[in-house]
Amino acid sequence: MFTSALTCFPRICYHLLPFVLLRFFLLLQFCKGWVPDQSTKLTFPMTRVPSISFKGNSSSIDYFNVLYQDDNSILLGGRNQIYNLSLSDFSQRRDATIYWPSSEAHGQLCNLKGKTEDDCQNYIRIFFYTAPEKFLVCGTNSYKPLCRILYRKNGRLFIEKETEGIGLCPYDPEHNSTAVFSNGHLYSATVADFSATDPLIYREPLRTELSDLRQLNAPNFVSSLTYGDYIYFFYRETAVEYMNCGKVIYSRVARVCKHDKGGPHPSTRDRWTTFLKARLNCSVPGEYPFYFDEIQSTSGIIEGKYGREGTSKIVYGTLTTPNNAIGGSAICMFRMDDIEDVFNGPFKHQESINANWLPLPEHKVPSPRPGRCEPDSRVLPDKNVNFIKTHPLMERAVPAMNGRPLLIRVSLHYRLTAIAVDPQVRTISDETFDVIYVGTDDGRVLKIVNIPTHNSSKAVVLSESEVFGKNAPVKQLKIAPGYGKVVAVSRNEVKLVTLNHCGTITRCSECLELRDPHCAWDSLKGACVSVDAVTSFRYHIQDVRRGNASKCRLQPLDAPSPKEYDIKSLDTNSVDEDEKEPSDDLLRLDADSTECSNDIDGATTGCASQSKLTLYTPEYLRIFVAVSSLVGLFIGFLCGYLVSRRFHTHPQYPNQAFIEQHNHLDRLTVNQNSFLAPRNKTVNLDVLNVSTDSLPPKKDNLGSLKNLNITNEGTLQKIKKTYI
């Protein structure tokens, strides 16, 4: 029985092989719809990433923070000083360094409060120009924030004014705070107490409500920006509207009016009358959406063309899953028009403390509409001011552009942190694309290009470069002048990194398939060059949108093209010295002869046989894989058939019906005394004391009389046939 099953096994397996392969390929296509794209064109370790490092105070932690940047220099806030670095070579301009330590009294008081020596320093966190040659500077000042207005005169700095920085600058240098300067005022989002339990959004003298969880509930502020008549703040906080067990963190965008002057009564004159907030929805769509709820960083406002949307103003953001969930990160784009539409939509309302949050009917919203800029908020009716206190949350969430994330990364090794965008990089075909740089919490920087289509956008990860060690998360990223240059900031180190990889590519096909807007193939030089170093695009090839390497075969009409070769019969000895290597590296002439040899210049000699044209394109690769799969399937089926024939044993009884009869008769044979004993053996009637003469005739089941003398072979066959 076991031998029969083993014999059938190869035949069964190879008969089912096509169905197994079909289900495997269908499974791959199904998984392709939800598995995130983890592909990266290029990967570089730290030793291969060109960079210039600045470590500031090497004996202690600086908690670096980019304060200000222009085309020539960058200002870094550090421990007790502001560093001025040149963006050309990252050298420190010591004559322009601002040194501002904490006073001895403030340092001793900080130590008495239980803080360490590193904590009790002045870490600069705010720097804004308020006028030409005049700027505002704020620091932690040993957990007692302090601000100064400085002005420069005759090359020297003078202090014009010194004020407390509570509500403007954080106490802790690692606290997530943000600030923006607009219309002569500083708008900040930070904490206003030593224990960091009083978060607020502040512009002197206005602030958010104290200990009101409906406005701010343990927020982590990320960024701020000015747009129109409003200041927008991006942050993450514990969601007060989440009514299930436990708690969850949501990403938010809040806004206040620049012209807000407070409420009409003494109790509301230092409170915002225009504070509103809404949820940011960055999720994978579906019946049960998968959310990336914790915003980590945003870009500034980017204006560009994005498919059918036309010209739009958008904000890029990096969002992650919670720390105790699946390690996932995403990049989402949010249109400023969508944000404004949500703030003009319905409000979320809770009838009582245990009731659900529901949309508020429009007829219950007072007029003028709360949250909008008014000429003078001090004359607003009481119902408008009270409405803002109880209804700061909008009903609808801000959707991601195109309804889904631009890029999703699921990794156990890192999550996305900081983001910076080089907007609308122009290509040689006069198209524009956003080049995005994203930092990770294990010291990497990803270079990504956003390729918009008619109704969506596609992100292509060009490179993944290790910039810092694994224990140094990327805190900030800033775009530096030049194609592919960024400033990467960690807690104790800043690097000017060059992520222009054009010079590392040697083939035309690789240059085009990279799809980097910074790179193009120079047909004259036979090299992948940076676009910013090119004065004329006459002989350059680039395809960011599709990465079609077949364009390498197409030379410009007026470019010096190589002489035509006879592909069918090529005698390389007859080729001139300057014609040995065609300028197009996608075409290779591979001689069939095994006796070919190469001379010093690399030209092939001694080959007079037929040559073949080899094309390395994605289309040929797909055809090759498909043909190889079919050939492999056929060979596997053939081998299975031959193996099954090799191990198949021929049966002793070829007639199937006879085999069944034989087996049935064998079951009736119990011993040698059976009346169906094997042939050629006679029954000894003497042993049974029965004589053949006195043996009574016996009827069979057909009613015929038969003799029990079965020594005759023919008689045995008759008995078998009769029984059957």
C-alpha positions, 0 to 999 in steps of 0.5 A: 500500500505504501509503495503504491502511494509513493508511486502516485505521489510524484504524479499528483504533485506535478499535476497540481503544480500549475494550480499551486503556482497560479494561487501563489501569483494571485496571492502576490497580486493580492498582497501587493495592494496592501503591503507598503512599498519598501523599495529603495533605489540606493543605500549608503552607509555613513562612510560613503555619505559626503558630509561636514560635521559640527559638534559645538561644545564637545565636552557636554550636550548642546541640544542643537536647534536651528534658529535662523537660516539664509542663503549664506549662514545658519544660526544654531541654538546651543548651550549658552551660545548661538553658533553662526556657521557658514553654509558653504563649508560649515565653518564657525564664524567665531566673531559672530557667535553670541555667548549668553550663559545663565547667571550664577544666582539662576544656576544655584536656584535651578540646582536647589530645585533638583535639576542636574548641572546640564539642565541648569544652563541656558539653551537658546530656543528662539531667535527672530529678527524684529527689525533690521539689525534688531532681534529677539532671543529667548533661552531656557535660562536654568529653568527660568525662561528669559528673553532679550531684545538685542541690536547691533551697532558698529559691529557690536551687540547691545541689550535693549530690553530683557523680559521674562520668557514664561509662555514664550520659551520652554523650561526644558531644552528637550520639550516640544515647543514651537513659535512664529513671528508675525505682524510684530508679535511672537506666537508661541506654543509651549508650557508656562510652568516648571512642571510642564502641566500648563500647556498654552498657545500664547501671544501677549496677553492672550492665551488658551484656557487654563486646565481646559482639556477641551482646548489642550489635553497634554499636547506635544507641539510640532510646528507653526506657520502663518497663512492669511489672517491666521496662525496655524499650529500642528501638534498631537494630543490625547483625544478628549472626544475618544469615548472608548476604554483607555485613551488615544492620541490624535494629530491636530491643527489649530488656528487663531486669528492674528487680529484677536484682541480678547473678549469683552469682559475682564475675565476674557480679555486675556483669552482667545476668542478665535481658537479652533482645532481639528483632527488630521486624518492620515490613514490607509482607506478601507472599511476599517481604516488604518490610522497614523495618528501621531504627527512628528514634523511638518514642512512649510507651505509648499506651492506647486502643481499636483495633478488635476488639483492644479496649483495648490498650497500644501503642507507635508507631514510625517505621522507615525503609529503609537510606540506600543503598536506596529512600527509604521510611519507615513508621509501625508500631504494636507491642502490649506484649502481643505484645512480652511474648509474644515474650520468653516464646517460643522462644530462637534458638540457634547451635550453632557460629560457622559454623552457622545460627541455629535455634530452641532446643527447649523441653526445653533451656531451663533452669528457672527460665526465663532472662530472667524477674524473680526475687526474688534473681538472686544465687542462680540456678544457673550454667546459668541465668546462662550461658544468658543469655550465649549465648542473648540473642536470641529466635527470633520477631520482634515483629509489627506490629499488624494485620500491616502498617504503619499508614502508608507513605511512599516519597519521594526528598525526606525520611524520617520521623524523630521521632514524638509522639502526642496520645492518644485525642482525643475527638470530639463523637460520643464516639469517640476517635482518636490524632492523630500528629505525625511529623517528617522529615529535611528540616524538615517535620511531618506531622499524621496521624489513626489511624482504627481499623476492625474488623480494621485501622487507617487513617492519614489524613494531615491536613497537611504543614507546613514547620517548619524549613529543608530542612537542619534535620532534626526531632530531637524532637517533644513534645505541648504543651497545646492542640489541635494544638500541638507542640514541634519540636526541631532541632539549633539551634532549637526551635519551638512550632508550632500545627498546628490548621488549623480556622480556615483552612477556610471550607466545611462540606464541607471541614471534614468531609472533613478528618477532623480530630478537632480540628475541627468545623463550627458550624452557627450560626456557619457556621465550622469551629471547634476542638473544645477551644474549644466548650462545647456540641456541640449545633449542631456536625457532625463525621465523622472516621471517614468524612468524609461531607460530606453531613452538612452538609445535616442540621441539628440538630432544634432549630437555627434552620433556614432558611426552605424555598425553592421549588427549582423556581421561586425568585424571590429578590426575594421573599426576606426580607433575613435569608433570603438566605444559608442557613446550610448552605454545601453548598447553593448556588442557582445561577440559570440566568438570565444577567441576574442581578446581585449587590447589596452584601450579596451577595444575588442580584437580578433572577432569576426563572428556574428554579434548580438544586440543586448538591451537592458530595459524593464520591458525585456526583463519582464519578458525574460522572467515570464518566458523563464517561468513558463520554461521552468514550469514545462521542465518541472512537469517533464521531470515529474512525468519521467520520475513517475515513470521511473518509479512506477512498477508494472502490476502482476495482473494487467487485467483490473477485473481479474485482480479484483476477482483474485483478491476477493477469492484470496479473502475466502482462503483461510487455510490449506483445508479450504475448498479453494486451496491453491492449485497443483495441490490435491486434497487428501481424502484419506486423512479426512476418512472420506472415500471418494466413492461415498462422498455425496454430491454437493450442489453449488450456488447455481444448483449444479452438481460438482465433484470435490476432486479438484486436482484437475486444473480445469476444474479449479478454473470452473469453480472460480468462474462458477463462484463468480 
